[in-house]
Amino acid sequence: DSALSLQAEGGYPVAWTSLESIRGAPSPRRDSAVAALKTRLVLFGGLGDFVLGDCHVLDTIRRTWDEITFFTAGSRPAARRRHAMAGVGPNLAFLFGGATAV
């Protein structure tokens, strides 16, 4: 249920930092999926107290989380867990499969 970043220097890991203390961090969860889009990480769904269908973006430069609640096209995917996501280029992520029930 925790989120951490690993800072490396010269190819060697040097420090772990909690991402949960960053402003706007999503609720604790497991079975979620993340896709990398350049310097942003997109997190969708997972399992907390119930199956989640929220979408959050971590800006790794500004070190801030933002919840995405508005989409200009298409409909939000159903809440799910145990799914996969893949980022392609700077602005495109694909979401695959998953289970919609606990």
DOTI-440635 format. One record per atom (N, C-alpha, C): residue number from 1; chain; atom name; y, x, z. Coordinates in steps of 0.1 Angstrom, whole numbers, plus 5000, padded with zeros to 4 digits. Each point is the difference from the previous one (the first is absolute). Layout:
// residues N
+-----+--------+-------+-------+------+------+
| num | chaine | atome | north | east |   up |
+-----+--------+-------+-------+------+------+
| NUM |      A |    CA |     Y |    X |    Z |
...
+-----+--------+-------+-------+------+------+
END
This chain:
// residues 102
+-----+--------+-------+-------+------+------+
| num | chaine | atome | north | east |   up |
+-----+--------+-------+-------+------+------+
|   1 |      A |     N |  4988 | 5008 | 5000 |
|   1 |      A |    CA |  5012 | 4992 | 5000 |
|   1 |      A |     C |  5013 | 5008 | 5000 |
|   2 |      A |     N |  4999 | 5014 | 5000 |
|   2 |      A |    CA |  5012 | 5008 | 5000 |
|   2 |      A |     C |  5003 | 5005 | 4987 |
|   3 |      A |     N |  5013 | 5004 | 4998 |
|   3 |      A |    CA |  5005 | 5006 | 4988 |
|   3 |      A |     C |  5006 | 5013 | 5003 |
|   4 |      A |     N |  4996 | 5011 | 4993 |
|   4 |      A |    CA |  5005 | 5014 | 5003 |
|   4 |      A |     C |  5004 | 5007 | 4987 |
|   5 |      A |     N |  5009 | 5009 | 5001 |
|   5 |      A |    CA |  5002 | 5009 | 4988 |
|   5 |      A |     C |  4997 | 5014 | 5005 |
|   6 |      A |     N |  4996 | 5008 | 4990 |
|   6 |      A |    CA |  4996 | 5014 | 5002 |
|   6 |      A |     C |  5010 | 5009 | 4992 |
|   7 |      A |     N |  5007 | 5008 | 5007 |
|   7 |      A |    CA |  5010 | 5009 | 4994 |
|   7 |      A |     C |  4992 | 5013 | 4998 |
|   8 |      A |     N |  5001 | 5005 | 4987 |
|   8 |      A |    CA |  4994 | 5013 | 4997 |
|   8 |      A |     C |  5010 | 5010 | 4995 |
|   9 |      A |     N |  4998 | 5013 | 5004 |
|   9 |      A |    CA |  5009 | 5010 | 4995 |
|   9 |      A |     C |  4991 | 5012 | 4995 |
|  10 |      A |     N |  5003 | 5005 | 4988 |
|  10 |      A |    CA |  4992 | 5010 | 4995 |
|  10 |      A |     C |  4985 | 4997 | 4998 |
|  11 |      A |     N |  4998 | 4987 | 4998 |
|  11 |      A |    CA |  4986 | 4995 | 4997 |
|  11 |      A |     C |  4992 | 4998 | 5013 |
|  12 |      A |     N |  5006 | 5002 | 5012 |
|  12 |      A |    CA |  4993 | 4998 | 5012 |
|  12 |      A |     C |  5006 | 4989 | 5009 |
|  13 |      A |     N |  4992 | 4991 | 5005 |
|  13 |      A |    CA |  5006 | 4989 | 5008 |
|  13 |      A |     C |  5006 | 5006 | 5013 |
|  14 |      A |     N |  5011 | 4994 | 5004 |
|  14 |      A |    CA |  5007 | 5006 | 5012 |
|  14 |      A |     C |  5004 | 4989 | 5010 |
|  15 |      A |     N |  5002 | 4987 | 4996 |
|  15 |      A |    CA |  5004 | 4990 | 5010 |
|  15 |      A |     C |  4996 | 4986 | 4995 |
|  16 |      A |     N |  4995 | 4992 | 5010 |
|  16 |      A |    CA |  4998 | 4986 | 4998 |
|  16 |      A |     C |  5012 | 4992 | 5006 |
|  17 |      A |     N |  5004 | 4990 | 4993 |
|  17 |      A |    CA |  5011 | 4991 | 5005 |
|  17 |      A |     C |  4996 | 4986 | 4999 |
|  18 |      A |     N |  5003 | 4992 | 5010 |
|  18 |      A |    CA |  4997 | 4985 | 5000 |
|  18 |      A |     C |  5010 | 4993 | 4991 |
|  19 |      A |     N |  4995 | 4991 | 4991 |
|  19 |      A |    CA |  5009 | 4992 | 4991 |
|  19 |      A |     C |  5003 | 4987 | 5007 |
|  20 |      A |     N |  4993 | 4997 | 5011 |
|  20 |      A |    CA |  5003 | 4987 | 5007 |
|  20 |      A |     C |  5013 | 4999 | 5007 |
|  21 |      A |     N |  5006 | 5011 | 5002 |
|  21 |      A |    CA |  5013 | 5000 | 5007 |
|  21 |      A |     C |  5012 | 4999 | 4990 |
|  22 |      A |     N |  4997 | 5001 | 4987 |
|  22 |      A |    CA |  5010 | 4999 | 4990 |
|  22 |      A |     C |  5005 | 4985 | 4999 |
|  23 |      A |     N |  5013 | 4999 | 4998 |
|  23 |      A |    CA |  5006 | 4986 | 4999 |
|  23 |      A |     C |  4993 | 4991 | 4990 |
|  24 |      A |     N |  4997 | 4988 | 5004 |
|  24 |      A |    CA |  4994 | 4990 | 4992 |
|  24 |      A |     C |  4985 | 5002 | 4997 |
|  25 |      A |     N |  4993 | 5008 | 5008 |
|  25 |      A |    CA |  4986 | 5003 | 4998 |
|  25 |      A |     C |  4992 | 4987 | 5000 |
|  26 |      A |     N |  4990 | 4998 | 4992 |
|  26 |      A |    CA |  4992 | 4988 | 5000 |
|  26 |      A |     C |  4991 | 4999 | 5012 |
|  27 |      A |     N |  4995 | 4989 | 5003 |
|  27 |      A |    CA |  4991 | 4998 | 5012 |
|  27 |      A |     C |  4987 | 5008 | 4998 |
|  28 |      A |     N |  4994 | 5004 | 5011 |
|  28 |      A |    CA |  4987 | 5007 | 4999 |
|  28 |      A |     C |  4990 | 4992 | 4992 |
|  29 |      A |     N |  4991 | 5007 | 4993 |
|  29 |      A |    CA |  4990 | 4994 | 4991 |
|  29 |      A |     C |  4990 | 5010 | 4996 |
|  30 |      A |     N |  4989 | 4994 | 4995 |
|  30 |      A |    CA |  4989 | 5008 | 4994 |
|  30 |      A |     C |  4996 | 4993 | 4987 |
|  31 |      A |     N |  4992 | 5007 | 4992 |
|  31 |      A |    CA |  4995 | 4994 | 4987 |
|  31 |      A |     C |  5011 | 4997 | 4991 |
|  32 |      A |     N |  5011 | 5007 | 5000 |
|  32 |      A |    CA |  5011 | 4998 | 4991 |
|  32 |      A |     C |  4999 | 5010 | 4988 |
|  33 |      A |     N |  5009 | 4999 | 4991 |
|  33 |      A |    CA |  5000 | 5009 | 4989 |
|  33 |      A |     C |  5014 | 5006 | 4997 |
|  34 |      A |     N |  5001 | 5012 | 4996 |
|  34 |      A |    CA |  5012 | 5007 | 4997 |
|  34 |      A |     C |  5000 | 5006 | 4986 |
|  35 |      A |     N |  5012 | 4999 | 4993 |
|  35 |      A |    CA |  5001 | 5007 | 4987 |
|  35 |      A |     C |  5013 | 5009 | 5001 |
|  36 |      A |     N |  4999 | 5012 | 4994 |
|  36 |      A |    CA |  5011 | 5009 | 5000 |
|  36 |      A |     C |  5008 | 4998 | 4987 |
|  37 |      A |     N |  5013 | 4998 | 5001 |
|  37 |      A |    CA |  5009 | 4999 | 4989 |
|  37 |      A |     C |  5011 | 5010 | 5002 |
|  38 |      A |     N |  4998 | 5012 | 4994 |
|  38 |      A |    CA |  5009 | 5012 | 5002 |
|  38 |      A |     C |  5002 | 5002 | 5015 |
|  39 |      A |     N |  5012 | 4998 | 5006 |
|  39 |      A |    CA |  5002 | 5003 | 5014 |
|  39 |      A |     C |  4999 | 4987 | 5009 |
|  40 |      A |     N |  4994 | 4990 | 4994 |
|  40 |      A |    CA |  4999 | 4987 | 5008 |
|  40 |      A |     C |  4985 | 4997 | 5001 |
|  41 |      A |     N |  4996 | 4994 | 5012 |
|  41 |      A |    CA |  4987 | 4995 | 5002 |
|  41 |      A |     C |  5000 | 4985 | 5001 |
|  42 |      A |     N |  4992 | 4993 | 4992 |
|  42 |      A |    CA |  5000 | 4986 | 5001 |
|  42 |      A |     C |  4987 | 4995 | 5008 |
|  43 |      A |     N |  5002 | 4993 | 5010 |
|  43 |      A |    CA |  4989 | 4995 | 5009 |
|  43 |      A |     C |  4999 | 4985 | 4998 |
|  44 |      A |     N |  4987 | 4995 | 4997 |
|  44 |      A |    CA |  4998 | 4986 | 4999 |
|  44 |      A |     C |  4989 | 4995 | 5008 |
|  45 |      A |     N |  5002 | 4989 | 5007 |
|  45 |      A |    CA |  4989 | 4993 | 5007 |
|  45 |      A |     C |  4993 | 5008 | 5011 |
|  46 |      A |     N |  4988 | 4996 | 5002 |
|  46 |      A |    CA |  4992 | 5006 | 5011 |
|  46 |      A |     C |  4996 | 4989 | 5010 |
|  47 |      A |     N |  4995 | 5005 | 5011 |
|  47 |      A |    CA |  4995 | 4991 | 5011 |
|  47 |      A |     C |  5007 | 5004 | 5013 |
|  48 |      A |     N |  5008 | 4991 | 5006 |
|  48 |      A |    CA |  5005 | 5001 | 5013 |
|  48 |      A |     C |  4993 | 4990 | 5009 |
|  49 |      A |     N |  5008 | 4991 | 5005 |
|  49 |      A |    CA |  4994 | 4989 | 5008 |
|  49 |      A |     C |  4994 | 4990 | 4990 |
|  50 |      A |     N |  5004 | 5001 | 4987 |
|  50 |      A |    CA |  4995 | 4991 | 4990 |
|  50 |      A |     C |  5001 | 5008 | 4987 |
|  51 |      A |     N |  4995 | 4995 | 4988 |
|  51 |      A |    CA |  5002 | 5007 | 4987 |
|  51 |      A |     C |  5014 | 4999 | 4996 |
|  52 |      A |     N |  5006 | 5011 | 4996 |
|  52 |      A |    CA |  5014 | 5001 | 4997 |
|  52 |      A |     C |  5003 | 5000 | 4985 |
|  53 |      A |     N |  5011 | 4995 | 4996 |
|  53 |      A |    CA |  5004 | 5000 | 4986 |
|  53 |      A |     C |  5014 | 5005 | 4998 |
|  54 |      A |     N |  5005 | 5009 | 5010 |
|  54 |      A |    CA |  5013 | 5005 | 4999 |
|  54 |      A |     C |  5000 | 5013 | 4992 |
|  55 |      A |     N |  5012 | 5004 | 4995 |
|  55 |      A |    CA |  5002 | 5012 | 4992 |
|  55 |      A |     C |  5011 | 5008 | 5006 |
|  56 |      A |     N |  4998 | 5013 | 5003 |
|  56 |      A |    CA |  5010 | 5009 | 5006 |
|  56 |      A |     C |  5001 | 5012 | 4991 |
|  57 |      A |     N |  5012 | 5006 | 5000 |
|  57 |      A |    CA |  5002 | 5013 | 4992 |
|  57 |      A |     C |  5006 | 5010 | 5010 |
|  58 |      A |     N |  4993 | 5012 | 5001 |
|  58 |      A |    CA |  5005 | 5011 | 5007 |
|  58 |      A |     C |  5007 | 5010 | 4991 |
|  59 |      A |     N |  5013 | 5002 | 5002 |
|  59 |      A |    CA |  5008 | 5010 | 4993 |
|  59 |      A |     C |  4998 | 5013 | 5007 |
|  60 |      A |     N |  4992 | 5009 | 4995 |
|  60 |      A |    CA |  4997 | 5012 | 5007 |
|  60 |      A |     C |  5012 | 5010 | 5001 |
|  61 |      A |     N |  5010 | 4998 | 4992 |
|  61 |      A |    CA |  5012 | 5009 | 5000 |
|  61 |      A |     C |  5009 | 4995 | 5012 |
|  62 |      A |     N |  5004 | 4987 | 4999 |
|  62 |      A |    CA |  5008 | 4994 | 5010 |
|  62 |      A |     C |  4993 | 4997 | 5013 |
|  63 |      A |     N |  4987 | 5000 | 5000 |
|  63 |      A |    CA |  4991 | 4997 | 5012 |
|  63 |      A |     C |  5003 | 4986 | 5005 |
|  64 |      A |     N |  5000 | 4990 | 4991 |
|  64 |      A |    CA |  5002 | 4986 | 5004 |
|  64 |      A |     C |  4990 | 4992 | 4994 |
|  65 |      A |     N |  4996 | 4989 | 5007 |
|  65 |      A |    CA |  4991 | 4990 | 4995 |
|  65 |      A |     C |  5009 | 4988 | 4996 |
|  66 |      A |     N |  4996 | 4993 | 4989 |
|  66 |      A |    CA |  5006 | 4987 | 4996 |
|  66 |      A |     C |  4989 | 4991 | 4996 |
|  67 |      A |     N |  5001 | 4987 | 5005 |
|  67 |      A |    CA |  4991 | 4990 | 4996 |
|  67 |      A |     C |  5005 | 4993 | 4988 |
|  68 |      A |     N |  4991 | 4999 | 4990 |
|  68 |      A |    CA |  5004 | 4994 | 4987 |
|  68 |      A |     C |  4996 | 4985 | 5001 |
|  69 |      A |     N |  5010 | 4991 | 5000 |
|  69 |      A |    CA |  4998 | 4986 | 5002 |
|  69 |      A |     C |  5004 | 4992 | 4988 |
|  70 |      A |     N |  5006 | 5006 | 4990 |
|  70 |      A |    CA |  5005 | 4993 | 4988 |
|  70 |      A |     C |  4995 | 5008 | 4988 |
|  71 |      A |     N |  4994 | 4992 | 4991 |
|  71 |      A |    CA |  4995 | 5006 | 4987 |
|  71 |      A |     C |  5007 | 4992 | 4989 |
|  72 |      A |     N |  5004 | 5007 | 4989 |
|  72 |      A |    CA |  5008 | 4994 | 4989 |
|  72 |      A |     C |  4990 | 4993 | 4990 |
|  73 |      A |     N |  4988 | 5004 | 5000 |
|  73 |      A |    CA |  4990 | 4994 | 4991 |
|  73 |      A |     C |  4986 | 4999 | 5006 |
|  74 |      A |     N |  4992 | 4991 | 4995 |
|  74 |      A |    CA |  4987 | 4999 | 5005 |
|  74 |      A |     C |  4999 | 4994 | 5014 |
|  75 |      A |     N |  4988 | 4998 | 5005 |
|  75 |      A |    CA |  4999 | 4995 | 5013 |
|  75 |      A |     C |  4993 | 5010 | 5009 |
|  76 |      A |     N |  5003 | 4999 | 5013 |
|  76 |      A |    CA |  4995 | 5010 | 5010 |
|  76 |      A |     C |  4985 | 4999 | 5000 |
|  77 |      A |     N |  4993 | 5011 | 5001 |
|  77 |      A |    CA |  4985 | 4999 | 5001 |
|  77 |      A |     C |  4996 | 4994 | 5013 |
|  78 |      A |     N |  4988 | 4994 | 5001 |
|  78 |      A |    CA |  4995 | 4994 | 5012 |
|  78 |      A |     C |  4998 | 5011 | 5010 |
|  79 |      A |     N |  5001 | 4996 | 5013 |
|  79 |      A |    CA |  4997 | 5009 | 5011 |
|  79 |      A |     C |  4986 | 5005 | 4998 |
|  80 |      A |     N |  4998 | 5013 | 5003 |
|  80 |      A |    CA |  4987 | 5006 | 4998 |
|  80 |      A |     C |  4999 | 5013 | 5008 |
|  81 |      A |     N |  4987 | 5004 | 5002 |
|  81 |      A |    CA |  4996 | 5012 | 5006 |
|  81 |      A |     C |  4989 | 5007 | 4992 |
|  82 |      A |     N |  4998 | 5013 | 5003 |
|  82 |      A |    CA |  4990 | 5007 | 4993 |
|  82 |      A |     C |  5001 | 5000 | 4985 |
|  83 |      A |     N |  5013 | 5002 | 4995 |
|  83 |      A |    CA |  5003 | 5000 | 4986 |
|  83 |      A |     C |  5004 | 5015 | 4997 |
|  84 |      A |     N |  5004 | 5002 | 4987 |
|  84 |      A |    CA |  5004 | 5013 | 4996 |
|  84 |      A |     C |  5013 | 4999 | 4992 |
|  85 |      A |     N |  5008 | 5010 | 5001 |
|  85 |      A |    CA |  5013 | 5001 | 4992 |
|  85 |      A |     C |  5001 | 5014 | 4994 |
|  86 |      A |     N |  5006 | 5000 | 4988 |
|  86 |      A |    CA |  5002 | 5013 | 4993 |
|  86 |      A |     C |  5014 | 4999 | 4994 |
|  87 |      A |     N |  5008 | 5011 | 5002 |
|  87 |      A |    CA |  5013 | 5002 | 4994 |
|  87 |      A |     C |  4999 | 5007 | 4987 |
|  88 |      A |     N |  5008 | 4995 | 4990 |
|  88 |      A |    CA |  5000 | 5007 | 4987 |
|  88 |      A |     C |  5015 | 5002 | 4997 |
|  89 |      A |     N |  5004 | 5013 | 5000 |
|  89 |      A |    CA |  5014 | 5003 | 4997 |
|  89 |      A |     C |  5009 | 4996 | 5012 |
|  90 |      A |     N |  5013 | 4999 | 4997 |
|  90 |      A |    CA |  5010 | 4998 | 5011 |
|  90 |      A |     C |  5001 | 4985 | 5004 |
|  91 |      A |     N |  4996 | 4990 | 4992 |
|  91 |      A |    CA |  5004 | 4987 | 5002 |
|  91 |      A |     C |  4988 | 4989 | 4998 |
|  92 |      A |     N |  4988 | 5005 | 5000 |
|  92 |      A |    CA |  4989 | 4990 | 4997 |
|  92 |      A |     C |  4988 | 5003 | 5009 |
|  93 |      A |     N |  4995 | 4989 | 5007 |
|  93 |      A |    CA |  4989 | 5001 | 5008 |
|  93 |      A |     C |  4990 | 4989 | 4996 |
|  94 |      A |     N |  4987 | 5003 | 5001 |
|  94 |      A |    CA |  4990 | 4990 | 4998 |
|  94 |      A |     C |  4992 | 4997 | 5012 |
|  95 |      A |     N |  4997 | 4987 | 5003 |
|  95 |      A |    CA |  4992 | 4996 | 5011 |
|  95 |      A |     C |  4987 | 4994 | 4995 |
|  96 |      A |     N |  4989 | 5004 | 5007 |
|  96 |      A |    CA |  4987 | 4996 | 4995 |
|  96 |      A |     C |  4992 | 4994 | 5012 |
|  97 |      A |     N |  4993 | 4989 | 4997 |
|  97 |      A |    CA |  4990 | 4994 | 5009 |
|  97 |      A |     C |  5004 | 4997 | 5014 |
|  98 |      A |     N |  4991 | 5001 | 5009 |
|  98 |      A |    CA |  5002 | 4997 | 5014 |
|  98 |      A |     C |  4994 | 4987 | 5005 |
|  99 |      A |     N |  5000 | 4998 | 5013 |
|  99 |      A |    CA |  4995 | 4988 | 5006 |
|  99 |      A |     C |  5011 | 4992 | 5006 |
| 100 |      A |     N |  5000 | 4987 | 4998 |
| 100 |      A |    CA |  5011 | 4992 | 5005 |
| 100 |      A |     C |  4997 | 4993 | 5013 |
| 101 |      A |     N |  4988 | 5003 | 5006 |
| 101 |      A |    CA |  4996 | 4994 | 5013 |
| 101 |      A |     C |  4996 | 5011 | 5009 |
| 102 |      A |     N |  5001 | 4997 | 5013 |
| 102 |      A |    CA |  4996 | 5010 | 5010 |
| 102 |      A |     C |  4985 | 5002 | 4999 |
+-----+--------+-------+-------+------+------+
END
